Amino acid sequence: MEVIESAAQMRAWTSRAVDDGGSVGLVPTMGCLHDGHVHLLDRARAENDRVVLSLFVNPLQFRRNAYENYPRRLEDDLKIAEGCGVDAVFVPSVEEVYPCMDSLAGIFDLQDGASRDRDPDVFTVDRVGVDGGMDYVRVPGRLALKMDGAEHPWHFDGVATVVRLLFEMVTPSRAYFGQKDIQQVAILDAMNRWLGTGIELVQVPVVRADDGVSWSSRLVLLDETQRAMAGRVAGQLERFARKPEGGRIIELIAGLMEGVESIDTGSCVLEIDSVVCVDPVTLEPLEWVKSPAMLYIAYIIDGVRLAETRRI
Ligand code: PAF
């Protein structure tokens, strides 16, 4: 397994693989790998001749505090990657990914400039930074400004910008993303079509632990009691995702919120951040229960924000 830090070496590695007639599957991650990532890597392994894992904690999609506190476990990640038969791990630095941004502060400043004022329907780019600059992708308002983006209009611009750059650096045949992050995957799918990359974007169904909680790097931040709470929230979501088609969404959501609010939280603080039921492609909120639909809850346990998605 090769560990590659530079974009130029990464491009050269892929072009050698493709010259040999091989396909390359990319699994983009921010590290701190868990079973959900292993599932993505297994799928990429099964469908491609070569597998690249990228590990990059992207400052453009976090506030500074969350960026600095994001869990990082490079040694463990490399062992997991090796065990999954990964051929190359791409671990670029912030300078390598964003050579036109002269400081981390400049990256966080971009977020402050990313207002709600944007095209509602079309992807656009702003040219930012020094030395000729780079494209900062602005995600259409109808996708970016709801759900997780409602309070942070810059978040999905940061995700889209880095994934576009990773696509350019790795130039894979296929890229794998988990459906757990339903808004992220809908946005990246739309961006990939807009860019016409020719990369096949593969959406992989959610993987859950035995207690029904979907895998997330933030789970390592929970203690046993908090984790039990996450299991109960997941249980409520599962219960309400089984409701028959034809009912009113407003009632489904009220029932789910009541179910979560009735959880005995002991000494933990459990807050609901948002609950929605949306179309999986347009992310438009639905009025009536139908299939396919995505029931989504974002919630906070003692300051740790988590999310669960269930397909109806
Ligand atoms: O889902 C993630 O881990 C990140 O948002 C991604 C897609 C790797 C971009 O930084």
Boltz pocket constraint, residues with backbone or C-beta under 6 A from the ligand:
constraints:
  - pocket:
      binder: B
      contacts: [[A, 28], [A, 29], [A, 30], [A, 56], [A, 58], [A, 61], [A, 158], [A, 159], [A, 162], [A, 163], [A, 181], [A, 184]]
      max_distance: 6.0
